[in-house]
């Protein structure tokens, strides 16, 4: 049995914050405003995974009004979501993600992001695709106001479960 999920997240830039994407701290003069570490890529991925399982969204599982998640590393959230995936006897088929940002440039950081996410999802790096694009200076990402991310996941029944 296969399950498909999609996710989306966006955050505004903020001075004095870190820019963390896919668990990688990306050097940039601005970070993302958020209750957690603001990792939009992992947040979109978590939403896609939860959606594939019909378990709601990231906000239902990790509310942004809870001190338990204030400043939390989003990789921890992803590992907790993966516990739910495994509990339901699924495993990653593949994930395809897109970072949408005018700046900073992402290409040199994508391999490290893929390694982090593959490790956290306990899957082969060959099952993880991360791309980056701009909006050609259109919209909030194009004006440099923030970053967005999209994710699509395919889950398959774990034959060993």
N, C-alpha and C positions, 0 to 999 in steps of 0.2 A: 504494500500500500504506500502511496506517495501523498505527501501533504506540501502545499505551496503557501508561502507567506510573504507579505511585503511590508516594508517599514520606511518611515520618513522621519527626519528630525531636523531642526534648525535652531541655531542660537545666535544671538547678537554678539558682536565683538565688545570687549571691555578692556580698558587700560588696567595694567597691574595684575592681570590674570595669565595663567599658562594656556598655551594652545596645545591640547592633547587630542590626537586623532588616531584611532586604531591602537591605542595604548602607547603611542610614540609622542614624546614632547617635541613639537615642531618649533624651531626657532622663529620667532616673529615678534614684532613690537606689541601686538595685541593678543589677548586670549579670548576665551568665550565665557559669557555670563551664564551661570548655571548654579543650581543647588549642589550638584555633584561636581565632577571634574569637567563636565560639559562636552564629553566626547561624543559628538553627534553621530559619528560613524558607528560606534558600538551601540548607541541608543537606537538607531535605525535598525541595526542588526537584531537587537533584542526584541524590538517590536515585530520584526518579520518572523522570528522564531516563535514568539508567543502567538502571533496570528496564525501561523501554520498549525499550531496545537489547539486553536480556538480557546486560548486562555487569557484573552484581553490584551492589555497593553502594558508597557513598562511602568506607567504611572500608577496602575492598579497594584502592581507588585512592589514597587519602590517609590512611594509617594514623595513628592518634592516638598512636602510640609513636615516631613519626619526628620528629626535630628539624627536618626540612625544612618541616613544617607547623605548628610551634609559633607561635601568635599570628598565623597567616596570615589575610589578608583573604579571606573566603569568596567574594567576587566573583571572585577569581583562580581559585578552585576551579571556580566555575560556568563561567568562560570556558574552562577546560581540558576540562570535561565537554562543552561545546558543540563543541569541536574534534572530539571523538569522534562527536558527533551528525552533524556535517558530513562527517566522514571516511566515515561509513556512508551518506552521501547522503540524509540526512533534514533536515527543517527543522521549526520549531515550527508546529503547527496552532493549538493554544491551550494555555494553562496556567491552572489554577484552584487557588488556594491559600487556606488558612485559618490564621490565627494564633489560638491558644487561650490566653488570658491573662485573669486577673481585673483586673490592672493592669500597666502603665499603659494609659491609653486610647490607641488606635491610629489612630482615624479621620483625624486631621490629617496623619499620616505616610504613609498608604497611597499617595497619588499619587506621592510621591518614590520610594517602594519600587518601584512599578510602572515608573516611568521608568528606574530603575537596572537592573531585571531585563530589561526590553525591550531596552535597549541591550546588555547583556551577552549576551543570547540572539540578538541581531541580528534582532529581529522588531518588528512594529508594537505599540504600546502597546495597541491594540485586541485583541490576542491574549493579554493578561495580566490576570487577575482576582485581586485579593487582597482577602480579607475578614477581619474579626476578630470574635471572639465570646468570651463568658465561659462558664464552666460553672456559673453561678449559685451560686458559693461551694462547689461540690462538688469533690472530688478534689484532687490536688496543685496544679493550676493555680488552682482556686477558693480554696484555702488560702493562695495567694500564695507557694508554694514554688518555682515555676518557670514556664516557658513551653513550649508545644508548638506544632508546626505540621504541617499536612498539605498535600500537593500531589498533583495529578493532571495528567498531561500527555498531549497527543495529538500525535504526530509524524506527518508525512506525507512521502512521497518528494519530494525536491527536483526539480522538473521541469527545472531548468536544469543539473543535475549529469550 
